Amino acid sequence: MSKTAKIAILGFGTVGSGTVEVFYKNKSAYEKSTGQIFDIKYILDMRDFPDSPYADKLVKDFDIIVDDPEVTVVAELIGGNTFAYDYVKRALSAGKCVVTSNKELVAAKGAELLKIAREKNVNFFFEASVGGGIPIIRPLQQCLMSDQIISIAGILNGTTNYILTKMLKEGAEFPEVLAKAQELGYAERDPEADVSGGDACCKICILASLAFGQHVYPQDVYTAGITSITKEDAEYASSWGGVIKLIASAKKLEGLPPEARRLEIIVSPMFVPFESQLSGVDDVFNAILVKGEATGEVVFYGRGAGKFPTASAVVADILNALKSRDSAKKLSWEDSGHDDYVINYKSQKHRFYLRLNNANKASVKKLFGEVNFLNRKNEPENEIAFITPEISGGELEEKCKNLKISGKMPVLEL
Amino acid sequence: MSKTAKIAILGFGTVGSGTVEVFYKNKSAYEKSTGQIFDIKYILDMRDFPDSPYADKLVKDFDIIVDDPEVTVVAELIGGNTFAYDYVKRALSAGKCVVTSNKELVAAKGAELLKIAREKNVNFFFEASVGGGIPIIRPLQQCLMSDQIISIAGILNGTTNYILTKMLKEGAEFPEVLAKAQELGYAERDPEADVSGGDACCKICILASLAFGQHVYPQDVYTAGITSITKEDAEYASSWGGVIKLIASAKKLEGLPPEARRLEIIVSPMFVPFESQLSGVDDVFNAILVKGEATGEVVFYGRGAGKFPTASAVVADILNALKSRDSAKKLSWEDSGHDDYVINYKSQKHRFYLRLNNANKASVKKLFGEVNFLNRKNEPENEIAFITPEISGGELEEKCKNLKISGKMPVLEL
């Protein structure tokens, strides 16, 4: 047996305490399967936990951890971009492996942190940052080893998926479903990051960076949330033959060499046809559809959040980091080489669902050409809903200038 | 750059030629991302391919390959258990890494071959043996690193899934759908291994061996095929609230320590409720549902067969083997320690769907207790269909001794 490998946990909140719990529950199994001895030496948190069985491991000063040469792996489970960024940078710079569940951090600083990890020959893993307990980062890497990824589309936020599922199935409106979700603990007291699409945006940035090799920053991605979706939109989706889902998607423009690669990325509620595997993903579940040139479509499905699913992904990363610490097996991507790596939303083409008031079929046809008109029960006389032909975001904006729009979103292409 | 790593391909059939094609298409990308140079040195096949661009690599004598110290990885894509077994054993014994897509071989000889690989400190990988291009073996390993697997249930055979989908959706009978599937190339001219459940059985043996740590042999697994399913059964499934799928499932008996572990494994058409993620997996697609203690349910979905999906999994294994050849990262399980590791079908408990002729509701209730009677359109007077309470396979057999059974299968429990 080799000497004990020491781990430090940053943050003793939901994921942090779940990680400690999962770790100690299975510690002897890990040691048996790897032939190594592991232990958690420190848990960093600003709060006091006098009654915790781990009280003796709790520290408040990160210096103790970063200066302790015994600590080989640091798990950052604080979240956000301030302390977390500082601690992760210092841990990597000190030659420690880092694992994190922090999607904001990886989406904002991934390229920089991966560069430090490369220079220091240590691992920086973040399986838990996307899809909770669903293995997606490593399987994506595995697909990538032998194949070229064409596109990724996912339902990456469980809270909004729960809300949209309830709206569709129970014909309820957004505010009441949100209140219910908060009551059940599925939505935060401040639901902004979820319902605005910001959380899903961070996650698609991470997946796209990995799949296409250059960092995608959240501020470059057009992101629309679900707050303005109504049950009327859901009824039109249903009559059209699909559902509304908050989709985060990334695809590479065809026909360009890797050095001139450009991406279409968007986070938006979309009309998703029943034929799509993503249409049946309900409640708090997540799913990620990866399309590869040789592999075809592969879908990964499961609980995208939650204490124990996320904690088990963190522990898997810790064990992977310890296992390969002498032969750093690195995830990697570069900082983007050119400013227009992500194509502006106004130039991205989609078919769109539109719901208008005070318009008529003749004027709609004149404006958009051959559209597909939709119906719903008890549709008011002055309401008209349809699917446009393929059109760019900019053109659509132009055409809609003088229209009274009550609903608008793209259609997910299969 | 290190010296060129040489690969040998055994078998130049569908998967073999796909592997060569995928490899050369992406060769420069692999070399760029790994900093290694790769090439295929030999392709072994008994046939002649005078017009192939790879004609100069073709050999007929395996000795040339096994005796060539330049060859570091051998990809076995012949299939079956005769030549493939001999070649794989000799390649591993000669200190070469081996990757294979051969489910019969891994299911029959996995424990033995993994032992040789361990002794020789080389890799033996078989990602392509289950689920074609769906990454499942490594993600399962990844789940396993931090979590305990409770159960696995999958649709592991695309041919039978295509046939059952058509029977349900088009109300067609088995023989005509099989003929259509053969015409389309979805079913082999000799469909025995698919329709008997034998192919799915090999795959669940591999997954169960990996998930639960001890080898499961196909002959220990109760395996029923789909040949006796009729469209009447499909109609009853539909009225019950589900579909019929060929399910391969493995779960560990709760409450036993790892050293006394016992498994319930079965391959059988089953009634699958619409609520299950597996119910919506149609046509030639495969899906594998893994339930972990901490992770919860995770589903992997995609094309379970086909030239390029399978080839891309083979190439990923080749690259993984080359990448880690100095620090063999081994998949592993042991030979089973006790004879009764797999629980006999007669002792496994399920709820069952039964369709009887010449019975009445009163006698059924007397025999089985509280059953759930099912109906279908144009049901003949002497037909009676129902779902039994939970009952063991042996008890069911006993109770059915004097009944005229026209349909019988277990219900998949969620």
Interface residues (C-beta under 8 A of the other chain):
Chain A: G18 V22 N26 A29 Y30 S33 E127 G133 I134 P135 R138 P139 Q142 C143 M145 S146 D147 Q148 P258 Q277 G280 G292 E293 A294 T295 G296 E297 V298 V299 F300 Y301 G302 R303 G306 F308 P309 A311 S312 A313 V314 V315 A316 I318 L319 N320 D326 S327
Chain B: G18 V22 N26 A29 Y30 S33 E127 G133 I134 P135 R138 P139 Q142 C143 M145 S146 D147 Q148 P258 Q277 G280 G292 E293 A294 T295 G296 E297 V298 V299 F300 Y301 G302 R303 G306 F308 P309 A311 S312 A313 V314 V315 A316 I318 L319 N320 S324 D326 S327
